[in-house]
Amino acid sequence: MPAVLPLGQPVPDDGTLPPEVAARVRAAAEAGEPRTFSLYVHVPFCTVRCGYCDFNTYTAETFGPGAGRGDYWESAVAELDHAVAALERSGVPARPLHTVFVGGGTPTLLPAAHLVRILAEARERFGLAEGAEVTTEANPDTLTPEYVAELAEGGFTRLSVGMQSVVPHVLSTLERTHTPANVPAAVAAARAAGLEVSLDLIYGTPGESLADWRTTLEAAVAMAPDHVSAYSLIVEEGTRFGAQVARGQVPDVDPDLQADEYLLAEELLSAAGFRWYEVSNWAHDPEGAGVHRARHNVAYWRDQDWWGVGPGAHSHLAGVRFWNAKHPAAYAQRLATGVTPAVGREIPDDDARRLERIMLAARTVEGLPLAEVRDGMDPETLRTRVAALIADGLVDGPAALAGTVVPTLAGRLQNDRIVRDLAGF
Amino acid sequence: MSPLASQPPVPAATDPSVIRNFCIIAHIDHGKSTLADRMLQATGVVQPREMKAQYLDRMDIERERGITIKSQAVRMPWERDGVNYALNMIDTPGHVDFTYEVSRSLAACEGAILLVDAAQGIEAQTLANLYLAMENELEIIPVLNKIDLPAADPERYAAEIANLIGCEPDDVLRVSGKTGQGVEALLDRVVERLPAPVGDADAPARAMIFDSVYDTYRGVVTYVRVVDGRLSPREKIRMMSTGATHELLEIGVSSPEPVPTRGLSVGEVGYLITGVKDVRQSKVGDTVTNNARPASENIGGYADPKPMVFSGLYPIDGSDYPVLRDALDKLKLNDAALVYEPETSVALGFGFRVGFLGLLHLEIVRERLEREFDLDLISTAPNVVYDVMREDREVVTVTNPSEFPEGKILEVKEPMASATVIVPSEYIGSVMELCQAKRGHLRGMDYLSEERVEIRYWIPLAEIVFDFFDQLKSRTKGYASLDWKADGDQVADLVKVDILLQGEQVDAFSAITHKDNAYSYGTMMTGKLKELIPRQQYEVPIQAAIGSRIIARENIRAIRKDVLSKCYGGDISRKRKLLEKQKEGKKRMKMVGRVEVPQEAFIAALSSDGAEPAKK
């Protein structure tokens, strides 16, 4: 069925979930493998719209009541109320928050007090699990030591800094306005406040050379963060960048160069004590103890549950996915009139769930237990395909013999092929 | 005076002296159907409110393309000087692919209206049919159409026509199918000028089939012109070429809806229904006679249709093969010229090798299959039929490059065509250049007028079958018109070029070309495939080869990155849908060895230049 997001099935006005959600959450708990519950909060504001960005974010300061930088937090809190009510009404057992992640947009455009307030309201309603990870994304230009300290005091444990690059011409192509020199200051402020630090990098920007990328990686490593995410630039349709590429004003990204850059990232990061644990993520973990991973993201890849607060935010609860109204004004209005902000949802069927599981797990160092794919494919085909993946050097042989598909370095770069093969395409 | 006949003659009881049988010879867009529609209105057989534009062209495709594929006959009453006449207008196909049908339609008439666009003048196709009509000794009524157009130049083209058929420019009538101007005068001229049919009313019945159409509800409807004797309902008739007998369930005339009659007599034109389901049982050109009292000699001129161009037709979805088979079986009922047999391609799976009268025929059949039967098809590059003589002097008939024999070959014969190009004289140079490049032999050149020239070439049919017409049009700013007919064969230096993907031959891309063109075909195809085939896990060499000799090579580099870098909350549904789409796409992939080739690559490689059918 060619259903394209955000088309989906309608959501009842009060946000009640289908009965299978409660049943699955209970069953998992009874089986001794409780589903964790996380919170995502989207902040849809930026001062500048970067040309490559296709996120749901806006440069206007306000779209009316509950939809402006000054009072957005009220809408977010209203959605927390709605979430509690909807979960209760649906009979889903209460669970403390395993992780919280505030993303954007630029969350740090809001006063620190607002982010802290949203977190406090969430904690009041759901509770925070022991040792919960609480992250916010941050633009290095908007951070001051005071701001960071206020976040830390309010319960945040981790800062994800949008560094992207240190090379001026690359930042300018990306239309990033931040000053590279502000990044070390932001990292230092976070460290001083006792926060874990992650740096977000982008590679493969048109005009970026392998040497440019090396400069950026070395600068990132020099700041000794706990975690690095490195994303290849994707030219998305509908972005200004996409239009410029389509018109030939900007060269398209070069996938071969991106492959080289990925290999360079792996080389420099691993030499500095970082270990990959997902295609685009490395944790500083010289001992291999599994520390410093972004536990919020790990929850996504393990197919756990989360509620997404904010315009356009997606939620996932035990196999049911739903998403909110995209525009901040529409989002705030729905909440103000007591209607769920969710405007669509889908309940992927068994095949789709299986595909999701494969495409998420196959990206990670934990890998995909072969047991989980057996039911969807005849054993002979599966054997042949896994053997071919090993032969082609995409899947780690010893791990596969032990029953888990773990991508090799080449397999990380060609991960979608592993997914297609295991999904039975 | 009312032009409408006060007492229309009754079929089966009409004196031949008041019958006039005629057809209209015209180029594709010179307004034949519009004029025919006007005649239907003027004679009152169709009321204006019933008028569908171009009433006579029934099939959607015909209406869209403005091409008459299947002819029909309409009986129209017309009164002139107090006498009631019956005019039979026999609609003819206007395209070179259907020359044989045209010749049979002409044979059913005593006269022809030569219809020429007053702004464009006569075209090669029309000229060809005009020759046919004159050879059949038809009386020609020259008419200039579209005189209402601002660009019309009736003086100039009247002079051109007069020069061609040997009449006075004043004899050329001027009409406008659009406004109806001059149509009544034309009908009067038909009555005055055309001879009445002549036949022996007492002789055994003889009627010539000039068209045969399959109708879902009635079976085959056969259109005939009675030459001698008489046909009546319920009698048993015999097809003289096969000896097959049928009962005449219904006999009648079209006006233009079918009207059953008590029969058809000398000179009359009408339809027969016998309940047969396949047009092959009622062949165009055959003679119908009475089974109990058969004629001794047929009318003559019958020939089996001969396919000139072959192409492989394959369903994109392999599971549609039975649908394609059934669809061809159904189309065959209505198309005696359609021949096909099952064929297997390594790359394309199960399909059919289909023979066509020409490229337009190919295109129409393909379009009907896709439209009426909801099929998605790939057609391989069209080719002609070659006779290949091996070293042991055995001759192999090759309708498909894959049948081209391996090993040493003594000679290859290719079919030739006589081509006529009519073009403004300033383009003579570029037309001749093109024809020489296409291995044509100049056969002659004549000035039709000061500005227009007829150029005749003997040229390999294979060259015409490819992009000849498109190139001709583009070199002459669209002014050239082309007509051709098959004309013998010649021995030529022909080779088979194979295309290999990672060493595996892709049969669908093999082509038989002249040795001098092999290299350019090879580089064109390898270059095109390099663009069309996505990068794979492995480096994929694309080679063009004659036998074991490689003549061109390209490489598709191995893919290095095949992963989306992000996969968080909202990305999950998006990425899953992306993968699901890839899965759909993968279903449309064909495996050639280890190489995945998207269907789109086959379609694009086979359907762009080199295989673009000539449109006229």
Interface residues (C-beta under 8 A of the other chain):
Chain A: A3 V4 L5 Y40 A230 Y231 S232 I234 P255 D256 Q258 A259 Y262 V279 S280 N297 Y300 W301 W306 G308 G312 A313 H314 S315 H316 R321 W323 E346 P348 A352 L355 E356 M359 L360 R363 D392 R412 L413 Q414 N415 D416 R417 V419 R420 A423 F425
Chain B: Q537 R557 I559 R560 K561 D562 V563 L564 S565 K566 C567 Y568 G569 G570 I572 S573 R574 K575 R576 K577 L579 E580 Q582 K583 K586
